[in-house]
Amino acid sequence: MNPSPRVGVDMVLVSRADEFIQSDAGVLLRRALTADEITESSRAHGHPDPCTVAGKLAIKEAVFKTFQTTQAMVPWLTIQTRKSAGGWPEVTLVGRARKLAGDAGLRGRISVSVSSAGAFVVAVAMATFHEQEILDGGATHFQ
């Protein structure tokens, strides 16, 4: 069978991301973003930027939606985002997220895009689904 695209979309209010930042000294933020993601989201004065945090949260949710599973919660810390040298977002799956993606028949790179307008940030993720590999028990490959 030919591979087909899987698309996930998510939208996050910037004010919701600010709640993550402000919650009990950032407890919620540290449950959703890795230390590297928090550092990358921080402004020059060291405080996380709510719009950047909202983008990372939206990316993680959009990627998770490509897994099309109802059997798991979002594995926040195992869907990792970073800004590429060119400035666009990139995703790396590790641990639980990598397993969920493999179980869902996703193979290869997951492409993401993020945009903001006013109070909202939206992210789109596109992955490649290989149904035959699920049937054949194919290997998982992610970049």
C-alpha positions, 0 to 999 in steps of 0.5 A: 500500500502507498503511504498516506498523510496523517494530519493533526491540528491544535490551537492554544490560547496564549493566556493558557500557556501563561497559566502553565508558566505561572502555575506553582512556580512553573510546575505545569510547564515542567510537566509539558516541556523539557528543560531545553524547550523551556530554555529555548522558550525564554526571553533574554531576561530568562522568563519563558515567553507565553507565545513561544510556550503556546506554540510548543504546546500546540505542536505537541498536541498536533503531533499527538493527534497524528497518532490517532489513539484513544489509549493514551494521554499526550506524552508531553516530555517525549514529543520534543520540539526545537527551532531548527537553524533555519528558524522553523520548528522540528520534532523529535520523538523519544520513548513513549511517543516514539512507541505510540507513533510506531504502533500507529504505523507512522514512519519517517519525519513528522513535519510541523508548522506553527503560526500565531495571531493575537491571543491564539497559536495554531500548529499543524503536524503531518506524518506519513502513515503506512498501513501495510507496515502495521500489518507486517510489523515493520520497524519504526524510523524517526528522525 
